[in-house]
Amino acid sequence: MKNVQPLASIIIPVFNKVNLTKRCVESVFKWKYNYSFEIIIVDDSSTDSTPYYLSYLSKKFSNVKILTNEKNSGFAVSCNRGASVAKGKYIVFLNNDTVALSGWLDALIDMTEADDAVAIVGSKLLYPNGTIQHAGVVFHNIPFPIYPKHVGAGMPSNLENKVKEYKCVTAACMLVRKKVFHDIGGFDEKFINGYEDVDFCLRVRQQGYRVVYNPLSILYHLESATPGRYNKAIENIAYFHRKWAGKIEYDFALKPKVSIIIVNFNAWDDLKETIQSIFDNELYDAFQIIIVDNNSITNRAKELEIFCKQRGLWFLDISSREASLDGSNLFKKEVIFKRLSENKGFAGAVNEALRYSLDWGSDYVWLLNPDTLIDHLALYYLISFAEFYPKDIAIVGSRLHCYPDKEKVQFDGYSIYYNGIPEDKIGKKMILNTDFVSGASMLIRGDFLRRYGLLREDYFLYFEDNEICYRARRNGFDVIYHPLSVVYHKGGASIGGYLETPTSIYYSIRNALFFSKEFGSKSLREALDFAENTFLSILQAKDSKKLQAFTEAIRGFLVGLKGKKTEISSIFKPSWVDETIWQRFLTIESKLLKDPTPFLGTTYFSLVRLIIGRGFSKFS
């Protein structure tokens, strides 16, 4: 092939794995071809013996060219650099973890030579065990809203033997007309080792060209053997969806019915912003919004109705009548409103909506706070992942960011940071099987609720979300945190910021202890530490109202008072507590409320720990 103008330029990006590269190159040179070619190997700053092997190749073969990146830059950058020096009419992108079989290259070129409308041709790729790995790409909406799925994966190699046009093929082995490649702008270098080929194929098709799968071109493919292949998977998926969501016709799509449940209490303006963000940013459309007003001080339902109708939304107020709606005509983006005659707390109000939702046939419910704004496809990400694992997943939750300071993270799948934490201070974005997700944005499978019950109303406010997550896990289900579903949370729109108001302090402290008592001794000890830290902050601030709320929370826990806060008489005493200790506790509590000194504070909380410690066997 010396001094022959190549018809095809085979570009092989490599990073380490020298043995794979050697086997790939040897398989290319093993066969005879009808067309001339050159090989351009782009070394993406390998640290093994790859550079020595490539130097040997360039000396042995006149049609092998070596390019070396100064730093590891990824698939797109390496391929684009190789394409910039390609001499061939066609560019063939080839992974170094492939093994070419006889006729692979000729079949690709034959197809493009025969039809000028064909700009891209992909091969049949086989797993090492001989089953199909790739025979074209189709689009599903699970486990992500846009999911490029390989046709024929896992099937016998004697299937998928017809030439077929697809939206995409994989660049593990993909021929592209060089002119088209450069006209389109090459691979998008914002992708890092993922989705570059899918994005490129879609852009080529936008220009009217055909993308074709040719089963006569066959190679073995180890698939994703490059080190660091998935380091930027989450970022790649997010970027791809921002580019292509709403622009791709699905080959297969599931459409489960979803009820978005929002509980409102005096947060009307925030509520309207939440609704607006849903219709601005969510492409999934098989949903309804059920708003339950928890007996807010003012009733602005008419204002909400006008707000919805101005946006062309169907608004239905069922506050004054029983809803006898046909579920078959619902889940078409309607907004349903119900005002309660009393404040039933978060769980009670949610359950009011859940009973309607489940009766109407909802497959999922999405609990969403009224002080949130959703990001792009926040609901769709949750649904698509849950649908992919229908037997395993009961709950999927979002990544929470602060608002308006969107750069701060409030929930990362592990911990809640009420005041937010800079994004660079938390770990890598990953989909997690976790213990709990936040009820500010929580998708729950309808069948789980039907079988295992609704939210626990005895909490009234706070920790209902923790409880249902732990209930799901106790029953063998997964609770998933999904970092691509992003929701911005203002926090405290209804009752003020967390631990910043007497109401928040009462329910958070009391329910933290109740929740922890139910789920184990270690959890209870952690809750006591949390309570003590909160108590010391209140004591230092000398805030009498917060201190009163705190002592009421402790007493409410000790006497087993659940649900909505009520007055607690001092005559109620835990049965396991000695009368002398109880009277001592009440005396110190009374003195503390009048004179919150550090000495009284220390004495008070020591008694709290003593009483709870002695009664711990009662909490098992």
C-alpha positions in Angstrom: 0.0 0.0 0.0 3.0 2.3 -0.1 2.5 5.6 -1.9 -1.2 4.7 -2.6 -3.8 7.4 -1.8 -5.9 5.7 0.9 -9.6 5.5 0.4 -10.3 5.0 4.1 -8.6 6.4 7.2 -9.0 4.1 10.1 -8.7 6.1 13.3 -8.0 4.2 16.5 -8.0 6.2 19.8 -6.0 4.5 22.5 -5.3 4.9 26.2 -3.2 2.2 27.9 -4.3 -1.4 27.4 -1.5 -2.1 25.0 -2.4 -5.7 24.6 -5.9 -4.8 23.3 -4.4 -2.3 20.9 -1.9 -4.9 19.6 -4.7 -7.5 19.1 -6.9 -4.9 17.3 -4.1 -3.8 14.9 -3.0 -7.3 14.2 -6.6 -8.2 13.3 -6.8 -5.3 10.8 -3.6 -6.4 9.0 -4.6 -10.0 9.0 -7.1 -9.7 6.1 -6.9 -8.8 2.4 -8.9 -5.8 1.2 -10.4 -4.4 -2.0 -9.7 -0.8 -0.8 -6.6 1.0 0.3 -6.4 2.4 3.9 -4.2 4.1 6.4 -4.3 3.7 10.1 -4.1 6.8 12.4 -3.6 5.9 16.1 -4.1 8.7 18.5 -2.4 7.9 21.9 -4.4 9.8 24.6 -1.3 10.1 26.8 -0.9 6.5 27.8 1.2 5.6 30.8 1.9 1.9 30.0 4.0 0.5 27.2 1.7 1.8 24.5 4.1 4.5 23.2 6.8 1.9 22.6 4.4 -0.4 20.7 3.1 2.5 18.6 6.7 3.6 17.7 7.4 0.0 16.5 4.2 0.1 14.4 5.1 3.4 12.7 8.4 2.0 11.7 7.1 -1.3 10.4 4.1 0.0 8.4 4.2 3.0 6.1 0.5 3.4 6.3 0.4 3.8 10.1 0.6 7.3 11.6 0.9 8.0 15.3 -0.4 11.1 17.0 0.2 11.7 20.8 -1.9 13.9 23.0 0.0 15.9 25.6 -2.7 15.1 28.2 -5.6 12.7 28.4 -8.4 14.4 26.6 -11.0 11.7 25.9 -12.6 10.0 22.9 -14.0 13.0 21.1 -10.8 15.1 21.2 -8.7 12.1 20.1 -11.0 11.2 17.2 -11.3 14.8 16.0 -7.5 15.2 16.0 -7.1 12.0 14.0 -9.8 13.1 11.5 -8.0 16.4 11.0 -5.0 14.7 9.4 -7.0 11.9 7.6 -6.3 11.5 3.9 -9.0 9.1 3.0 -12.4 9.8 1.5 -13.9 7.9 4.4 -13.1 7.9 8.1 -13.5 4.7 10.0 -13.5 5.1 13.8 -12.4 1.9 15.5 -12.1 1.1 19.2 -8.9 -0.6 20.3 -10.9 -3.3 22.1 -12.2 -4.7 18.8 -11.1 -7.6 16.7 -11.9 -7.3 13.0 -13.1 -10.3 11.0 -12.7 -10.9 7.3 -14.5 -8.4 5.0 -15.4 -5.9 7.7 -13.9 -2.9 6.0 -15.0 -3.7 2.4 -18.6 -4.1 3.6 -18.6 -0.6 5.1 -17.1 1.1 2.0 -19.2 -0.9 -0.5 -22.4 0.5 1.1 -21.3 4.1 1.0 -19.9 3.8 -2.5 -23.3 2.5 -3.7 -25.4 5.3 -2.1 -24.4 9.0 -1.8 -27.2 9.5 0.8 -25.5 7.2 3.2 -23.2 9.2 5.4 -22.6 6.7 8.2 -22.4 2.9 8.3 -22.1 0.8 11.4 -21.0 -2.8 11.9 -22.4 -5.9 13.6 -20.4 -6.2 16.9 -20.2 -9.4 18.8 -19.4 -10.1 22.5 -16.4 -12.5 23.0 -18.9 -15.3 23.7 -20.3 -14.9 20.1 -23.6 -13.2 21.0 -24.6 -9.9 19.5 -23.5 -6.7 21.2 -24.6 -4.2 18.6 -26.8 -4.4 15.5 -27.9 -0.7 15.4 -29.3 1.6 18.0 -32.9 2.4 19.0 -34.3 4.8 21.5 -36.2 3.9 24.7 -37.3 6.1 27.6 -35.9 3.8 30.3 -33.7 3.8 32.4 -33.2 7.4 31.3 -35.6 9.7 29.4 -33.6 9.2 26.3 -31.8 5.9 26.2 -29.9 4.6 23.2 -30.3 0.8 23.3 -28.3 -1.6 21.2 -30.4 -3.8 18.9 -30.0 -7.5 19.3 -27.8 -7.4 22.5 -27.3 -10.9 23.9 -29.0 -12.6 20.9 -27.3 -15.3 18.8 -24.9 -14.0 16.1 -26.9 -15.5 13.2 -29.7 -13.0 13.8 -30.0 -9.3 12.8 -28.7 -10.1 9.3 -30.6 -7.4 7.3 -29.3 -4.0 6.3 -31.3 -1.5 8.1 -31.5 2.3 8.6 -31.3 3.5 12.2 -31.0 6.9 14.0 -27.7 5.8 15.3 -24.9 3.3 15.3 -22.0 2.9 17.7 -18.6 4.5 16.9 -16.9 1.3 18.2 -16.7 0.7 14.5 -18.3 3.4 12.4 -17.6 4.6 8.9 -18.3 8.3 8.1 -17.8 10.3 5.0 -14.9 12.6 5.8 -16.6 15.6 4.2 -19.7 15.1 6.2 -17.7 14.7 9.4 -16.0 18.0 8.9 -19.1 19.8 7.7 -21.0 18.7 10.8 -18.2 19.8 13.0 -16.9 16.4 14.2 -17.6 15.0 17.6 -18.9 17.3 20.3 -15.9 17.6 22.7 -18.1 18.5 25.6 -18.9 14.8 25.9 -16.2 12.9 27.7 -16.1 9.2 26.7 -19.8 8.8 26.2 -22.6 9.8 23.8 -20.3 11.4 21.3 -21.3 8.9 18.6 -25.0 9.1 19.4 -25.0 12.9 19.3 -23.0 12.9 16.1 -25.3 10.4 14.3 -28.3 12.5 15.3 -26.7 15.7 13.9 -25.9 13.9 10.7 -29.5 12.8 10.3 -30.7 16.4 10.9 -28.8 17.2 7.7 -30.8 14.7 5.7 -28.2 11.9 5.5 -28.8 8.2 6.2 -27.3 6.2 9.0 -27.2 2.5 8.2 -26.3 -0.8 9.9 -24.5 -3.4 7.7 -24.5 -6.9 9.1 -21.7 -8.0 6.6 -19.2 -6.0 8.6 -18.5 -8.0 11.7 -16.1 -7.5 14.6 -15.7 -8.7 18.1 -16.0 -6.0 20.8 -15.0 -6.2 24.4 -17.1 -3.0 25.1 -16.1 -0.2 27.4 -12.6 -1.6 28.2 -11.0 1.9 28.2 -9.9 3.0 31.7 -12.1 5.8 33.0 -14.8 5.0 30.5 -17.6 6.0 32.9 -16.0 8.7 35.0 -18.2 11.4 33.4 -21.3 9.3 32.8 -23.7 11.5 34.8 -22.4 14.6 33.2 -22.6 13.1 29.7 -26.2 12.0 30.2 -27.3 15.4 31.5 -25.6 17.2 28.6 -27.1 14.8 26.0 -30.6 15.3 27.4 -30.3 19.0 27.4 -29.3 18.9 23.7 -31.9 16.3 22.5 -34.8 16.0 24.9 -38.0 16.5 22.9 -36.3 16.2 19.6 -36.1 12.4 19.2 -38.9 10.1 18.2 -38.9 7.0 20.5 -38.8 3.5 19.1 -40.2 2.3 22.4 -41.7 4.3 25.3 -43.5 3.6 28.5 -46.0 6.1 29.8 -47.0 5.4 33.4 -49.5 7.7 35.1 -48.2 10.1 37.6 -49.9 12.3 40.3 -47.8 15.3 41.4 -48.9 16.0 44.9 -48.2 19.4 46.4 -49.3 20.4 49.9 -49.8 24.1 50.4 -49.9 26.1 53.7 -49.7 29.9 53.3 -47.3 29.6 50.3 -49.6 30.6 47.5 -47.0 32.7 45.5 -44.3 30.0 45.9 -46.9 27.4 44.8 -47.6 29.3 41.5 -43.8 29.4 40.8 -43.6 25.6 41.5 -46.4 25.0 39.0 -44.9 27.2 36.4 -41.5 25.5 36.7 -43.2 22.1 36.1 -44.7 23.3 32.8 -41.6 25.1 31.8 -39.1 22.4 32.4 -40.8 19.0 32.4 -41.3 17.1 29.1 -43.0 14.1 30.6 -46.7 14.7 30.0 -48.7 11.8 31.5 -49.3 13.5 34.8 -51.8 15.5 36.9 -51.1 17.9 39.7 -53.1 17.5 42.9 -52.8 20.5 45.2 -54.0 20.1 48.8 -54.4 23.3 50.8 -53.9 22.6 54.5 -56.4 25.3 55.6 -54.2 28.3 54.9 -55.0 31.5 56.6 -56.3 32.9 53.3 -58.1 31.0 50.5 -56.6 32.1 47.2 -58.1 29.2 45.2 -59.8 31.6 42.7 -56.5 33.3 42.1 -54.8 29.9 41.5 -57.6 29.0 39.1 -57.1 32.1 37.1 -53.4 31.5 37.1 -53.9 28.0 35.6 -56.5 29.0 33.1 -54.4 31.8 31.7 -51.9 29.1 30.9 -54.4 26.9 29.2 -54.5 24.4 32.0 -57.6 22.5 33.1 -58.3 23.5 36.8 -60.8 21.6 38.9 -61.7 22.5 42.5 -63.1 19.5 44.4 -63.1 21.2 47.8 -66.8 21.3 48.3 -67.7 18.0 46.7 -66.6 14.4 46.4 -64.6 13.8 43.3 -66.1 11.1 41.1 -63.8 11.4 38.2 -63.1 8.8 35.6 -59.4 8.0 35.7 -59.3 7.2 32.0 -59.8 10.9 31.3 -57.2 12.1 33.7 -53.4 12.4 33.7 -53.4 15.0 30.9 -51.7 17.8 32.8 -54.9 18.8 34.7 -54.6 20.7 38.0 -56.9 19.5 40.8 -57.4 21.5 44.0 -58.8 20.6 47.4 -58.9 22.8 50.4 -59.1 21.1 53.8 -61.2 22.4 56.7 -58.4 21.8 59.1 -54.6 21.6 59.1 -53.8 17.9 58.9 -50.1 18.2 58.7 -47.9 17.2 55.8 -48.7 13.5 55.9 -52.4 14.0 56.5 -52.7 16.3 53.5 -50.6 14.1 51.3 -52.8 11.1 52.2 -55.9 13.1 51.2 -54.5 13.4 47.7 -53.1 9.8 47.7 -56.5 8.3 48.2 -57.8 10.1 45.1 -54.7 9.4 43.1 -54.6 5.7 43.8 -58.3 5.4 43.1 -57.8 7.0 39.7 -55.2 4.5 38.8 -51.9 6.4 39.4 -48.8 4.3 38.8 -46.6 6.8 40.7 -47.0 9.8 43.0 -44.4 12.6 43.1 -44.4 14.4 46.4 -43.2 17.9 45.7 -42.9 20.8 48.1 -44.6 24.1 47.2 -41.4 26.0 47.7 -39.5 24.2 45.0 -38.6 24.9 41.4 -37.8 21.9 39.2 -34.9 21.7 36.8 -34.9 20.2 33.3 -36.7 16.7 33.2 -36.6 16.4 37.0 -39.7 14.1 36.9 -38.8 12.2 33.8 -35.4 11.1 35.3 -37.2 9.7 38.3 -39.9 7.8 36.4 -37.6 6.3 33.7 -35.3 4.9 36.3 -38.1 3.5 38.5 -39.7 1.9 35.4 -36.5 0.1 34.5 -36.5 -1.8 37.8 -40.3 -2.3 38.5 -39.8 -5.1 41.0 -37.0 -3.6 43.0 -37.5 0.1 43.4 -40.2 1.7 45.6 -38.9 5.2 45.9 -36.7 7.5 43.9 -35.6 11.0 45.1 -34.0 14.0 43.6 -30.8 16.0 44.2 -31.8 19.2 46.1 -30.1 22.5 45.6 -30.7 25.7 47.5 -32.6 28.6 46.0 -31.8 31.2 45.0 -28.2 30.1 45.6 -28.4 27.3 43.1 -24.7 26.4 43.4 -25.2 25.1 46.9 -26.3 21.5 47.4 -29.0 20.8 50.0 -29.3 17.0 49.6 -26.7 14.7 48.0 -28.1 11.2 48.6 -26.2 10.9 51.9 -26.9 14.0 54.0 -29.1 17.0 54.2 -27.4 20.4 54.4 -30.1 22.8 55.4 -28.1 25.9 54.6 -26.4 24.3 51.6 -22.9 23.3 50.9 -20.8 24.2 47.8 -21.0 21.6 45.1 -17.3 21.0 45.0 -17.3 20.0 48.6 -19.4 16.9 48.0 -18.5 13.6 46.3 -18.9 12.4 42.8 -22.4 12.5 41.3 -23.7 8.9 41.3 -27.1 7.1 41.3 -27.2 5.6 44.8 -29.1 2.9 46.5 -29.5 4.8 49.8 -31.3 4.8 53.1 -33.6 7.8 52.5 -34.4 10.6 50.1 -36.0 13.9 50.9 -39.8 14.3 50.8 -39.3 17.7 49.1 -39.0 15.7 45.9 -39.9 12.0 46.2 -41.4 9.6 43.7 -43.2 6.7 45.2 -44.5 3.6 43.3 -48.3 3.4 43.5 -48.4 -0.3 44.1 -46.1 0.0 47.0 -48.5 2.5 48.7 -51.5 0.2 47.9 -49.8 -2.8 49.6 -47.8 -1.2 52.4 -49.8 1.8 53.3 -49.8 5.6 53.0 -47.7 8.2 54.9 -47.7 7.9 58.7 -49.9 10.7 60.0 -48.8 10.4 63.6 -45.7 12.3 62.7 -47.8 15.3 61.5 -44.7 17.2 60.3 -41.1 16.0 59.5 -39.8 12.5 59.3 -42.7 11.1 57.4 -40.4 10.9 54.4 -37.7 9.1 56.4 -40.2 6.6 57.8 -41.6 5.6 54.5 -38.1 5.1 53.0 -37.1 2.9 55.9 -40.4 1.0 55.6 -39.7 0.4 52.0 -36.2 -0.9 52.8 -37.5 -3.1 55.6 -39.8 -4.8 53.1 -37.0 -5.5 50.6 -37.3 -2.6 48.3 -34.7 -0.1 47.0 -34.7 3.6 47.7 -32.8 5.4 45.0 -31.2 8.8 44.9 -31.0 10.2 41.4 -28.6 13.1 40.9 -29.8 14.0 37.4 -33.3 14.9 38.9 -32.5 18.4 40.2 -34.9 20.4 42.3 -34.2 23.8 43.8 -35.6 24.1 47.3 -36.3 27.4 49.1 -37.0 25.7 52.4 -39.4 26.7 55.1 -42.0 28.5 53.0 -44.8 27.2 55.1 -43.5 27.3 58.7 -40.1 29.0 58.4 -36.7 27.6 58.0 -35.7 24.3 59.5 -35.0 24.7 63.3 -35.5 28.4 62.9 -39.1 28.6 64.4 -40.7 27.2 67.5 -43.0 25.0 65.3 -40.1 23.6 63.4 -38.1 22.9 66.5 -41.0 21.1 68.2 -41.8 18.7 65.4 -38.2 18.1 64.3 -36.9 17.3 67.8 -39.9 15.2 68.8 -40.2 13.3 65.6 -36.5 12.7 65.3 -36.7 10.9 68.6 -39.8 9.0 67.7 -38.4 7.9 64.4 -35.0 6.9 65.8 -36.7 5.0 68.7 -38.6 2.9 66.0 -35.5 2.2 63.9 -32.9 1.2 66.5 -30.7 2.1 69.4 -27.8 3.6 67.3 -30.3 5.8 65.5 -31.7 7.0 68.9 -28.3 7.8 70.2 -27.6 9.9 67.1 -31.0 11.6 67.6 -30.1 12.5 71.2 -26.9 14.0 70.0 -28.7 16.0 67.4 -31.3 17.2 70.0 -28.5 18.2 72.5 -26.7 20.2 69.8 -29.9 22.0 68.9 -30.6 22.6 72.6 -27.2 24.1 73.3 -27.7 26.5 70.3 -31.0 27.6 71.6 -29.6 28.0 75.1 -26.8 30.2 73.9 -29.2 32.4 71.9 -31.5 32.7 75.0 -34.6 32.4 72.8 -37.4 31.7 75.2 -40.0 30.7 72.6 -37.6 28.2 71.0 -36.6 26.9 74.4 -40.3 26.4 75.3 -40.9 24.5 72.1 -37.8 22.3 72.7 -38.9 21.3 76.2 -42.4 20.6 75.0 -40.9 18.4 72.2 -38.9 16.4 74.8 -41.9 16.0 77.0 -44.1 15.1 74.1 -41.7 12.3 73.2 -41.4 11.0 76.7 -45.2 10.7 77.2 -45.7 9.4 73.7 -47.7 12.3 72.2 -47.8 11.9 68.5 -49.7 13.7 65.7 -50.6 17.4 66.0 -49.2 19.3 69.0 -51.5 19.6 72.0 -51.0 20.8 75.6 -49.2 18.3 77.8 -50.2 18.2 81.4 -47.4 17.7 83.9 -49.4 14.9 85.5 -48.5 12.7 82.5 -45.5 10.7 83.5 -43.8 7.9 81.6 -44.6 4.6 83.4 -41.0 3.5 83.6 -39.7 6.8 85.3 -39.3 6.9 89.0 -41.6 9.6 90.6 -38.6 11.3 92.3 -36.6 11.6 89.0 -39.7 12.9 87.1 -40.4 15.6 89.7 -36.7 16.6 89.6 -37.0 16.7 85.8 -40.1 19.0 85.9 -38.5 21.2 88.5 -35.3 21.7 86.5 -37.4 22.3 83.3 -39.4 25.0 85.0 -36.4 26.8 86.4 -34.7 26.5 83.0 -37.5 28.2 81.2 -37.3 31.1 83.7 -33.6 31.3 83.9 -31.8 29.6 81.0 -28.3 29.3 82.5 -25.6 26.8 81.2 -25.7 25.0 84.6 -29.5 24.4 84.4 -29.1 23.5 80.8 -26.5 20.8 81.5 -28.5 19.4 84.4 -31.7 19.4 82.3 -30.2 17.5 79.4 -28.4 15.0 81.7 -31.8 14.2 83.1 -33.2 13.8 79.6 -30.5 11.2 78.8 -31.0 9.5 82.1 -34.8 9.1 81.6 -34.5 7.9 78.0 -31.6 5.6 78.9 -33.6 3.9 81.6 -36.6 3.5 79.4 -34.7 2.3 76.4 -35.9 -1.3 76.8 -39.4 0.0 76.4 -38.4 1.4 73.0 -37.4 -1.9 71.4 
